[in-house]
Amino acid sequence: MTYPLQFAAGALINTAGSGNDFVGGTNGYGNVEFNGLPSLSNGYIVDGLESNDPLTNLNSGLSTNLVLGLNSIAEVTVNTLSYAVDQGRYGASQVNYVTKSGTNRFHGNLYELWNGSKFNAADFFTNATAGNHKPRSTVNHFGGSLGGPILHDKLFFFFDSEWVRIALPIVTAATVPTPAFQNYVLQQLPRGGVDSITGSTYQPAPQLVSFYKQLFSLYGNTAGTPLPVLGCPFNSNGTVAGGNPPNGNGCANRQSVSHSSDDHEQVQTARIDYNIDAQNITWFRFQSDTGVQGPLTPIRSIRCSTPSRRSPFTHSRRATRTSSPRVW
């Protein structure tokens, strides 16, 4: 919802909410500044109701920060000075969004915007590292709307449904134990031993064998570039490592791990408009917005999904009265 602000005069884009704001941070989240005031001073108003995040006061929230369906917006106005009597709660800007309504003719649309990794090139660092592969990425935004009359010139409806599916790559370097090191640990636990670096003595612990087997089973792929580790007693080719303490490269491999954090969000919006007479209009808007963030860890894709809800069901109501100018 911040994108229209970037076209306003004097907009300073991609700024953080504040110095210690964990949501804004250095990434900015598309935040905009005006007149030297921070992003916290921008008010986002949808059909007369504030939509700022209640925790950070920024235009962010839910799993994908969608907040309002893009397909349900009729018009956007950005005001950075000379506020009207119904504005002025924020010092930098007032951003007013008006949602679509039905008309005397039926109208609607269906759309899908898709951008996947098959259409994107691998970056320089992926190509420069042996064994790396282009990570999976998907951005899929689809939906549709339908609006029209219920009673000609009197009662109208509009419905919009939008769905977002995002899987953005998380590429990081990881150190994984080699199969040889795993076997070495499982054999050494019942025997005990002496740490070659610190000289500490470890007593036999056969009861831990089953635990370490389960731990090692989490590593689905242990391939990679051999990594020298101080204290490793053997090399990747099976020979005994030299030195005191030894510094073999057969205990760990360095690899590039790529996982995709699957996020999704669904926005359902319904609006009813009723023309009471030539000067009085009332309307109701109902919206349901749900979503899930799915951060991943680099070990066997252990998922920790976090549901995010603006509210299971929200609605707004407003009446508008218009009058012709009179000369007294």
N, C-alpha and C positions, 0 to 999 in steps of 0.2 A: 504493500500500500504506500510505500514511501517513494516509489518511482516517479509519480507525477510531480513531486516536489523538486526533483532534480532539474526540471525545466523552468522553474521559477527564477526570477531575477535575484541575484545575490546568494544563490544556494551554494553551500560548501558541503560536498557529499562525502560519504564513507568516513564518518567521524564517530568516535565512541561517545557513549552516554555521559560518562564521567571517568575520572582517573582510576577509580576503584570499582567500576561497574563490571561484574563478572559476565553479564550478557553482552554488553556493548564491547568492552575490552578494546583491543587494537584492531579487531576485525570490522567493527563498525555496524555490521548487520544492516547496511543500506541506510543508516541514519543520516540526517541532514541538519545542518546548522544554518541559522539566519541571524543577522544583526549582532554577531558576536555572542549569542546565547547558545547554551548547549542543547543537544537533542532532547533533553528532558523537558524543554520548554515548548515542544511542538504538541499541539492537540489534534488527535485524529478522531473525527466525529462522523458517525455513520447514521444517517437519517435522524440527526439530532441527539444521538446518544454517544457518549465517549467510548472509545474502544482501545485506549492505551492499556498496556500491560499493568496490572495493579501493583506489581512488585517493583519493577524497574522504571515505570512510566515511559517506556519506549514502545515503538510499534513492533512488538515481538510477542510471540506466545504460541501455544500449541506445538505440535510436533514439527511442522514445517514452516511456521510463521505465516501461514496463508491468511488467517484472521478473517478475511472476507472473500467470497468467491469473485474472481475477476470478471466472470461472465455475467454477474448480476449487477454491475455498476453502470448507471446511466450517465452520470456526470461527476466531475471532481473540480472543486475550486480551491485555490491556495491563496490565503490572505495573510500578508506579513505586516500590514499596518492598517490604520483606520478601521478598527473592528466595529462591527454592528453591535446593536444592543444585546443580541443573543450570543455574542462571542466575548473574547477577552479573558478567558480563564487561563490562557497560556501566553507567555510574553513573546515568543519567537514567531509562531505561525499558527493559523487555524486552517486545518485541512478538512473540508466538508465533502463527504461522499453521499450521493443520492442513488438509491438502488432503483432498478428498473421496475416498471409497472405494466400491466396489461393495457391494451387499447381496443378500439372497436374492430380491429382486424386481428386474426390469429397470426402469430409470428413465433418463430423458434429457430433453433440451430442445434447441430451436433458437431463435435470437433474432437480431435486428438492431436496432441503435440508430443512427439517422441524423439528423444535423443539418446542413443545407446553407444556403447563402447565400440561397436562394429564400424561406426562412422567417425570415430575419433582416433587420432594418431597417438602413439606412445610418446612420452616426453623424452627429453635428452638423457635424463638420469636412468630411466628404465632401459634405454637402448645401450647405455654405456656400461652397464653392470651385467656381467656374464650370468646367464641363468634366469634373469628377470623376465617377466612377461607382463604384457599390458593388462592392467587390472580391469575388472568388470565394473561398468557404470551404466546406470539407466535412470533417465528422467522421463516419466510418463504422466502427462497432465491431460485428462479427458473429461468430457461431460456434455451437457446439453441443457436447453431451456425451452420453455413453451409458455406463451402468454396470449391472452385474448379476452373477449367479452363474455360475461355471464348474463348481464342485462344490457342491451344497447344503450350507450351514453350514460349508464348508471352504475353498473357493477362490473369490475374487471379482476382478473387473476393473473399471476405470474409465478412460475416455478422454475428453479434453477438447481441443478445437481452437478457438483464438481468433485473430481477424485484426483489425488496426487499420489504417485508411487515414485520414490526416490531411492536409489542405491548408489551412493557416492563412494569411490574407492578410498580406503585407508591403507596406505603403503608405509611400512616401517621395517627397519632391520631387526632381525631376531637371532638370538643364539640358541641353538638346539643341541641336545646331547646326541652323540653318535650311537648307533647300535652297539659298537664295541664298548663304549663307556657304560652303557646300560647293563650289558652283561657283566662287566667288571664290577659294578656296584652291587649287583645281585649276588655275585660270588663272594664279594668281600664282606658283606654285612654279617653273615654267620661267623666269620673268622675274626673280625675286628682288625685293628692295624694302627699304624702310627702316621700322623700327618707329616709329609715330607717338608712342609714349609714352616709350620709352627712347632712341630715336635709333639703335638698333643696325641695322647693315646686314646683310641676308641675301643670300647669293650664290644665283644660280639653282641649282635642284635638281630637274631634270626626272626624275631617277631615282626620286624619291619619289612621283610621281603615282600609280603603280599601288598603292603601299602605302596612300596616303590614300583611294583609291577603295575598297579593301577595308575600311579602318577605318570610313568613312562608311556602308558597306553594313550594318554591324551595327545601325544605328539604324533599326528598323522603322517607328517613328512619331515624327515630328519636330514634330507640331502642339503648340500650347500658347499661353500668353500671352507676347507679345513682351517681352524683357528688355533694358533698356539695358545696354550693355557699353562701358566706356571703351576707345577705340581702334577701335570698329566704324565703318567709313566710310559706311554707308548705313542707312536706316530700313526698317521693315517694309513701307511703302507704295512703296518703290522710289526715294525721293528721297535726295539726298546729305545726310548728317548734318553738322550744323554744329558749331562749336567747334574748339578747338586744344589738345589732341587731340580728335578727334570722339567723340561719345558716342551713337551710333545704337543703335536697338533692332531692327535687322534681321538680326543675326548669331546670336541665340540665343532660344530659347523656353523658358519655364518650364512644366513639366507635372507632374502627379501620376502616379506609376508604381505599379501594383499587380501584384504577382506572388504566387504561392502556392508555398510550400515543401512539396513532396509528401514526406511521411514514411510509412513503413509498417513493420509488425512482425507476425510470426507466432509464436505460441506453441503447441506441441503437447505435451501432457502425457498420460502413461499410467501407471497404477498397478495393481499386483497385490498383493492381500492374501491371506495364508494363515494359517488358524487351526490351529496345531499341536495344541493341546489347549485345555482350558478356561482355562489360565493363561498360555499362551505364544502370541504372535502375531508374525508377521514379515511385512514388506511391502517392496516395491520400487517406486520412482517414477522414471520416465525423462522427461526434458524436453528439448526442442529449441527454441531461441529465436533467431530471426534478424530483422534489420531493416535499413533504409536510411534515412539522413537525406539530404534533397536541397535544400541551400541554393541560392538563385538570385541572380543579379546582375541589375541593371535594364536590361542591354543585350541585347535579343533572347533573353532567357531562357537564358543560358549556364548550364548545369547542372554542378554539382560534387557528385556523389553520393558519400556516405561510408558504406560498409557497416559495420554494427555487429553484433557477435555476442557473446552471452554465452559460448557455446561451441557447436560444431556439435551436440554430443550430451552431455548430462549425466545422471547417475543418482544416486540415493541409496538406501540400504538401512538398515533398522532393525528390530531385534527388541525386543519389549515383553513383560515378564513381570508379571502381576498376581497378587496374593495376598490372601487374606482375613485380617483382623486376628485376632490370637490373644491370649489372656489367659494369662499365666504366673503 
